[in-house]
Amino acid sequence: MNRLIAATGTAVIAAVLAVGAAFGIVAVLDAVPEQPNVPLVTYDTAPASR
């Protein structure tokens, strides 16, 4: 019976750690500031010729 309790406790602790790590990773990814959406190359548009 002790082995069953130990195995269950280990599985529960592992699941809690996995969920905590997942939330931590999501929090770190959300904390990164967004980069500005500025094009690196711009092209001047020529006036319409008729």
Order of alpha helices (4+ residues) and beta strands (2+ residues): alpha
